Amino acid sequence: MENEFLLKMLKNSFLQYGRDLDIDPLSKDDSLQLIKKITNEKDKDTEWYEVVEDVVYSYLTNQE
């Protein structure tokens, strides 16, 4: 359930940068790595959307 929620958030975040994951999907490995990174970086003081935005930005700018 949580993964579905995070995948939806990832999809929306990528849309802000002009990438539609329905047309140009991430590889399964990339999706799993991004979800793992999001769940690892999330703590009680941050909101999900903040972590998702940071992870997607880092992914798109190759700052990983």
Secondary structure, 3 states (H helix, E strand, C coil): CHHHHHHHHHHHHHHHCCCCCCCCCCCHHHHHHHHHHHHHHCCCCCCHHHHHHHHHHHHHCCCC
